[in-house]
Amino acid sequence: MAGSIERIYITGVKGMLGKAIVPIFRERFHIFPENLEEIDIRTPDRVIDDICKCDPDYVLHLAAMTDVDRCEIEPDEAYKINALGTRHVALACQRADAVMVYINTGSVYNGKKTSPYTEYDPPDPISVYGRSKYAGELIVKELLSRYFVFYTCWMFGGGPLDKKFVAKIIDLAGEKNELRIVDDKFGSPTYTVDFARAVFEFLDGGLYGRYHCVNKGSASRFEVAQAILEYAGFDRCSIVPVPSAEFNLPAPRPDNESMRNYNFELLGFDLMRDWREALEEYVKGTFL
């Protein structure tokens, strides 16, 4: 649509990542749905009709079942949302001739690698969540020729109302003198705002394909919790490192989900800062 504002349709717009993306993407895009209402991506006719009537240039697909343990307990629902739901969105992109932007997860890797994963390491998910999200990616590649797939990991953002890892640690530290945090699981903590800005900047080049998009560096959950309490100024609560086997959770987690933005590096893009700098900004700007 030469000469007009580009149009983008966003699924899952009310989630943690959607809240970071909307204010940034409004700088360039006309965002749909205009009232930011959610649609059920499990219903193909509704999804395809709703997206196509907006005639978008891009469709940013954020809607997903991301509760790892719930996916393990309810695998049919996980595949219905993460795989078939993604198929419905991809079919809408096919019909509307829109570029699809799909968000995937470091959970597609088996976690056995001892260094950060790159885009050239083969996916081998060990959980229903990881398998269903990877199935969604394969569907996008099967149905479309113009798409971006961005892998991310251990996202934080959304403030105190989003009870993710950062907010939980701060809440618990205010209630307890000691926290027991696993020190044998590693990832790349990523700020939703940094992720949103990087995707926003990268879309314009039309360099379709698969990219890791995480804040630089890797850490254990224990190291992240230490950093959170340091930046929040908590000195009354101690943190004890424990093995993940101490927590009996339904879904297996990869030992290592850390990633390197290797394709960005090869192309000469430096879009993401260190995770500690991003986490410090988030904690001090949100919780203090």
Kinemage of the C-alpha trace (Angstrom):
@kinemage 1
@onewidth
@group {chain A} dominant
@subgroup {mainchain}
@vectorlist {calphas} color= white
{ca met a 1} P 0.000 0.000 0.000
{ca ala a 2} L 2.316 2.717 -1.253
{ca gly a 3} L 1.770 6.113 0.279
{ca ser a 4} L -0.430 4.849 3.120
{ca ile a 5} L 0.212 3.871 6.716
{ca glu a 6} L 1.051 0.182 6.955
{ca arg a 7} L -1.494 -2.027 8.650
{ca ile a 8} L -0.676 -4.746 11.151
{ca tyr a 9} L -3.003 -7.253 12.764
{ca ile a 10} L -1.885 -8.534 16.180
{ca thr a 11} L -3.215 -11.668 17.872
{ca gly a 12} L -2.779 -12.036 21.621
{ca val a 13} L -2.480 -8.286 21.887
{ca lys a 14} L -3.448 -8.118 25.582
{ca gly a 15} L -0.653 -10.401 26.763
{ca met a 16} L 2.621 -9.368 28.374
{ca leu a 17} L 4.425 -9.008 25.045
{ca gly a 18} L 1.464 -7.307 23.370
{ca lys a 19} L 1.526 -4.574 26.017
{ca ala a 20} L 5.118 -3.768 25.070
{ca ile a 21} L 4.573 -4.036 21.334
{ca val a 22} L 1.495 -1.835 20.872
{ca pro a 23} L 2.968 1.540 21.941
{ca ile a 24} L 6.123 0.945 19.873
{ca phe a 25} L 4.367 -0.310 16.742
{ca arg a 26} L 1.877 2.582 16.832
{ca glu a 27} L 4.741 4.825 15.711
{ca arg a 28} L 4.475 3.278 12.244
{ca phe a 29} L 1.461 1.002 11.943
{ca his a 30} L -2.299 1.201 12.014
{ca ile a 31} L -2.996 -1.571 14.518
{ca phe a 32} L -5.881 -4.026 14.283
{ca pro a 33} L -8.121 -4.995 15.985
{ca glu a 34} L -8.577 -1.284 16.604
{ca asn a 35} L -10.226 -1.867 19.987
{ca leu a 36} L -7.490 -4.418 20.869
{ca glu a 37} L -10.080 -7.136 21.413
{ca glu a 38} L -8.968 -10.761 21.473
{ca ile a 39} L -10.216 -13.365 19.032
{ca asp a 40} L -10.265 -17.113 19.552
{ca ile a 41} L -7.629 -18.443 17.157
{ca arg a 42} L -9.102 -21.934 17.519
{ca thr a 43} L -12.032 -20.930 15.294
{ca pro a 44} L -10.762 -20.837 11.691
{ca asp a 45} L -13.654 -19.002 10.031
{ca arg a 46} L -13.643 -16.198 12.596
{ca val a 47} L -9.864 -15.801 12.491
{ca ile a 48} L -9.584 -15.770 8.704
{ca asp a 49} L -12.554 -13.429 8.223
{ca asp a 50} L -11.428 -11.032 10.948
{ca ile a 51} L -7.877 -10.757 9.668
{ca cys a 52} L -8.758 -10.540 5.982
{ca lys a 53} L -11.322 -7.772 6.423
{ca cys a 54} L -8.533 -5.596 7.890
{ca asp a 55} L -6.387 -6.115 4.777
{ca pro a 56} L -3.133 -6.100 6.793
{ca asp a 57} L 0.404 -5.787 5.462
{ca tyr a 58} L 1.659 -7.801 8.443
{ca val a 59} L 0.139 -10.191 10.954
{ca leu a 60} L 2.002 -10.447 14.251
{ca his a 61} L 0.983 -13.703 15.893
{ca leu a 62} L 1.436 -13.508 19.674
{ca ala a 63} L -1.513 -15.596 20.850
{ca ala a 64} L -0.330 -18.886 22.328
{ca met a 65} L -0.750 -21.290 25.209
{ca thr a 66} L 2.449 -20.525 27.119
{ca asp a 67} L 1.826 -22.206 30.478
{ca val a 68} L 4.371 -25.010 30.127
{ca asp a 69} L 2.833 -27.254 32.780
{ca arg a 70} L -0.716 -26.745 31.557
{ca cys a 71} L 0.428 -27.723 28.054
{ca glu a 72} L 1.837 -30.957 29.454
{ca ile a 73} L -1.415 -31.724 31.295
{ca glu a 74} L -3.686 -30.645 28.406
{ca pro a 75} L -1.768 -31.584 25.234
{ca asp a 76} L -4.829 -31.501 22.978
{ca glu a 77} L -5.511 -27.908 23.964
{ca ala a 78} L -1.846 -27.004 23.474
{ca tyr a 79} L -1.855 -28.326 19.910
{ca lys a 80} L -5.266 -26.802 19.225
{ca ile a 81} L -3.927 -23.345 20.116
{ca asn a 82} L -0.221 -23.442 19.299
{ca ala a 83} L -0.363 -25.579 16.151
{ca leu a 84} L -3.852 -25.438 14.638
{ca gly a 85} L -4.427 -21.875 15.841
{ca thr a 86} L -1.221 -20.876 14.097
{ca arg a 87} L -2.387 -22.686 10.950
{ca his a 88} L -5.568 -20.591 10.943
{ca val a 89} L -3.541 -17.382 11.237
{ca ala a 90} L -1.146 -18.530 8.485
{ca leu a 91} L -4.057 -19.341 6.183
{ca ala a 92} L -5.402 -15.840 6.780
{ca cys a 93} L -1.979 -14.402 5.864
{ca gln a 94} L -2.003 -16.531 2.720
{ca arg a 95} L -5.409 -15.205 1.708
{ca ala a 96} L -4.630 -11.577 2.634
{ca asp a 97} L -1.125 -11.692 1.103
{ca ala a 98} L 0.280 -10.499 4.426
{ca val a 99} L 3.707 -11.109 5.952
{ca met a 100} L 3.425 -13.309 9.046
{ca val a 101} L 5.520 -12.716 12.159
{ca tyr a 102} L 5.614 -15.764 14.435
{ca ile a 103} L 7.094 -15.838 17.934
{ca asn a 104} L 8.787 -19.026 19.038
{ca thr a 105} L 10.657 -20.157 22.128
{ca gly a 106} L 13.987 -21.518 23.291
{ca ser a 107} L 11.985 -24.478 24.592
{ca val a 108} L 12.203 -26.000 21.099
{ca tyr a 109} L 15.790 -27.030 21.919
{ca asn a 110} L 16.514 -30.113 24.029
{ca gly a 111} L 18.838 -28.212 26.371
{ca lys a 112} L 21.796 -30.572 26.112
{ca lys a 113} L 24.119 -28.045 24.490
{ca thr a 114} L 26.496 -26.389 26.962
{ca ser a 115} L 26.832 -23.121 25.038
{ca pro a 116} L 24.103 -20.785 23.713
{ca tyr a 117} L 22.037 -22.111 20.820
{ca thr a 118} L 22.185 -20.511 17.385
{ca glu a 119} L 19.675 -20.609 14.536
{ca tyr a 120} L 21.704 -23.454 13.015
{ca asp a 121} L 21.190 -25.867 15.893
{ca pro a 122} L 18.405 -28.377 15.200
{ca pro a 123} L 15.192 -28.093 17.246
{ca asp a 124} L 14.437 -31.120 19.417
{ca pro a 125} L 11.747 -30.143 21.937
{ca ile a 126} L 11.270 -32.253 25.071
{ca ser a 127} L 7.921 -30.843 26.280
{ca val a 128} L 4.428 -30.577 24.815
{ca tyr a 129} L 4.798 -26.808 24.910
{ca gly a 130} L 8.006 -26.910 22.890
{ca arg a 131} L 6.668 -29.486 20.433
{ca ser a 132} L 3.403 -27.625 19.857
{ca lys a 133} L 5.202 -24.307 19.293
{ca tyr a 134} L 7.648 -25.919 16.887
{ca ala a 135} L 4.718 -27.519 15.061
{ca gly a 136} L 3.327 -24.008 14.613
{ca glu a 137} L 6.602 -22.848 13.088
{ca leu a 138} L 6.650 -25.754 10.625
{ca ile a 139} L 3.096 -24.888 9.575
{ca val a 140} L 4.092 -21.267 8.905
{ca lys a 141} L 7.001 -22.448 6.730
{ca glu a 142} L 4.755 -24.918 4.917
{ca leu a 143} L 2.039 -22.416 4.022
{ca leu a 144} L 3.916 -19.156 3.478
{ca ser a 145} L 6.949 -17.792 1.677
{ca arg a 146} L 7.028 -14.402 3.405
{ca tyr a 147} L 7.458 -14.758 7.161
{ca phe a 148} L 9.658 -13.926 10.123
{ca val a 149} L 10.144 -16.344 13.005
{ca phe a 150} L 11.660 -14.761 16.109
{ca tyr a 151} L 12.882 -17.016 18.913
{ca thr a 152} L 12.992 -15.578 22.400
{ca cys a 153} L 13.429 -16.806 25.952
{ca trp a 154} L 12.636 -16.105 29.628
{ca met a 155} L 10.725 -12.900 28.926
{ca phe a 156} L 10.110 -10.299 31.597
{ca gly a 157} L 7.924 -7.194 31.438
{ca gly a 158} L 4.373 -6.101 32.051
{ca gly a 159} L 4.801 -4.737 35.565
{ca pro a 160} L 3.468 -6.000 38.890
{ca leu a 161} L 0.126 -7.105 37.418
{ca asp a 162} L 1.845 -9.760 35.298
{ca lys a 163} L 2.847 -12.371 37.857
{ca lys a 164} L 5.879 -13.651 35.986
{ca phe a 165} L 9.274 -14.483 37.435
{ca val a 166} L 10.425 -10.946 38.295
{ca ala a 167} L 7.219 -9.894 40.052
{ca lys a 168} L 6.983 -13.245 41.838
{ca ile a 169} L 10.526 -12.960 43.194
{ca ile a 170} L 9.896 -9.410 44.427
{ca asp a 171} L 6.575 -10.413 46.038
{ca leu a 172} L 8.081 -13.478 47.725
{ca ala a 173} L 11.116 -11.543 48.950
{ca gly a 174} L 8.748 -9.179 50.733
{ca glu a 175} L 7.098 -12.105 52.504
{ca lys a 176} L 9.967 -14.490 53.273
{ca asn a 177} L 13.487 -14.428 54.652
{ca glu a 178} L 14.717 -17.138 52.307
{ca leu a 179} L 13.978 -18.181 48.727
{ca arg a 180} L 15.013 -21.497 47.162
{ca ile a 181} L 15.797 -20.978 43.467
{ca val a 182} L 17.050 -23.518 40.933
{ca asp a 183} L 20.619 -23.077 39.723
{ca asp a 184} L 20.803 -25.816 37.073
{ca lys a 185} L 18.548 -24.291 34.394
{ca phe a 186} L 19.964 -21.633 32.074
{ca gly a 187} L 18.416 -19.164 29.660
{ca ser a 188} L 18.678 -15.704 28.120
{ca pro a 189} L 16.466 -13.301 30.111
{ca thr a 190} L 14.778 -10.932 27.640
{ca tyr a 191} L 12.941 -7.650 28.242
{ca thr a 192} L 9.680 -7.417 26.308
{ca val a 193} L 10.363 -3.785 25.418
{ca asp a 194} L 13.787 -4.595 23.964
{ca phe a 195} L 12.319 -7.487 21.999
{ca ala a 196} L 9.510 -5.296 20.642
{ca arg a 197} L 11.933 -2.564 19.545
{ca ala a 198} L 14.248 -5.040 17.835
{ca val a 199} L 11.417 -6.670 15.889
{ca phe a 200} L 10.038 -3.250 14.974
{ca glu a 201} L 13.406 -2.139 13.586
{ca phe a 202} L 14.140 -5.385 11.767
{ca leu a 203} L 10.840 -5.896 9.921
{ca asp a 204} L 11.459 -3.073 7.492
{ca gly a 205} L 14.309 -4.780 5.666
{ca gly a 206} L 12.248 -7.680 4.310
{ca leu a 207} L 14.959 -10.160 5.326
{ca tyr a 208} L 12.529 -12.997 5.905
{ca gly a 209} L 13.560 -16.036 7.902
{ca arg a 210} L 14.341 -17.328 11.375
{ca tyr a 211} L 16.092 -15.217 13.998
{ca his a 212} L 16.991 -15.459 17.656
{ca cys a 213} L 16.065 -12.266 19.477
{ca val a 214} L 17.161 -12.284 23.118
{ca asn a 215} L 19.050 -9.961 25.401
{ca lys a 216} L 22.757 -10.754 25.372
{ca gly a 217} L 24.235 -13.229 27.805
{ca ser a 218} L 22.894 -16.178 29.743
{ca ala a 219} L 22.129 -16.911 33.368
{ca ser a 220} L 20.628 -19.459 35.715
{ca arg a 221} L 17.329 -18.808 37.435
{ca phe a 222} L 19.345 -18.368 40.628
{ca glu a 223} L 21.520 -15.667 39.042
{ca val a 224} L 18.458 -13.849 37.700
{ca ala a 225} L 16.824 -13.919 41.141
{ca gln a 226} L 20.022 -12.535 42.702
{ca ala a 227} L 20.046 -9.685 40.202
{ca ile a 228} L 16.353 -8.910 40.780
{ca leu a 229} L 16.820 -8.541 44.527
{ca glu a 230} L 19.982 -6.484 44.051
{ca tyr a 231} L 18.244 -4.031 41.714
{ca ala a 232} L 15.141 -3.906 43.929
{ca gly a 233} L 17.267 -3.157 47.006
{ca phe a 234} L 16.237 -6.231 49.005
{ca asp a 235} L 18.919 -7.203 51.502
{ca arg a 236} L 16.796 -8.974 54.106
{ca cys a 237} L 16.000 -12.017 51.966
{ca ser a 238} L 18.632 -14.659 51.211
{ca ile a 239} L 18.581 -16.893 48.149
{ca val a 240} L 19.561 -20.552 48.351
{ca pro a 241} L 20.570 -22.400 45.157
{ca val a 242} L 18.832 -25.748 44.759
{ca pro a 243} L 18.596 -28.392 42.003
{ca ser a 244} L 15.495 -28.371 39.786
{ca ala a 245} L 14.777 -31.945 40.935
{ca glu a 246} L 13.564 -30.410 44.197
{ca phe a 247} L 10.477 -29.136 42.349
{ca asn a 248} L 8.169 -31.822 40.977
{ca leu a 249} L 6.662 -30.090 37.932
{ca pro a 250} L 4.493 -31.755 35.242
{ca ala a 251} L 6.561 -30.570 32.267
{ca pro a 252} L 10.266 -31.167 31.676
{ca arg a 253} L 12.369 -28.060 31.133
{ca pro a 254} L 15.515 -27.923 28.988
{ca asp a 255} L 18.669 -27.541 31.071
{ca asn a 256} L 19.807 -24.824 28.688
{ca glu a 257} L 17.561 -22.439 26.732
{ca ser a 258} L 20.148 -19.700 26.292
{ca met a 259} L 20.508 -18.352 22.778
{ca arg a 260} L 22.817 -16.224 20.669
{ca asn a 261} L 21.420 -13.801 18.089
{ca tyr a 262} L 23.715 -15.332 15.521
{ca asn a 263} L 21.848 -14.359 12.353
{ca phe a 264} L 21.613 -10.754 13.550
{ca glu a 265} L 25.360 -10.832 14.188
{ca leu a 266} L 26.145 -12.264 10.749
{ca leu a 267} L 24.058 -9.531 9.124
{ca gly a 268} L 25.739 -6.802 11.158
{ca phe a 269} L 22.753 -5.955 13.379
{ca asp a 270} L 23.333 -5.188 17.064
{ca leu a 271} L 19.775 -4.790 18.322
{ca met a 272} L 19.859 -6.225 21.861
{ca arg a 273} L 21.719 -5.117 24.994
{ca asp a 274} L 22.950 -7.216 27.928
{ca trp a 275} L 20.216 -8.839 30.014
{ca arg a 276} L 21.491 -7.308 33.259
{ca glu a 277} L 21.238 -3.758 31.933
{ca ala a 278} L 17.702 -4.425 30.671
{ca leu a 279} L 16.623 -6.116 33.915
{ca glu a 280} L 18.005 -3.280 36.039
{ca glu a 281} L 16.085 -0.711 33.996
{ca tyr a 282} L 12.884 -2.746 34.255
{ca val a 283} L 13.080 -3.429 37.993
{ca lys a 284} L 14.049 0.107 38.998
{ca gly a 285} L 11.563 1.691 36.606
{ca thr a 286} L 8.649 -0.553 37.565
{ca phe a 287} L 8.947 -1.676 41.174
{ca leu a 288} L 10.766 1.165 42.946
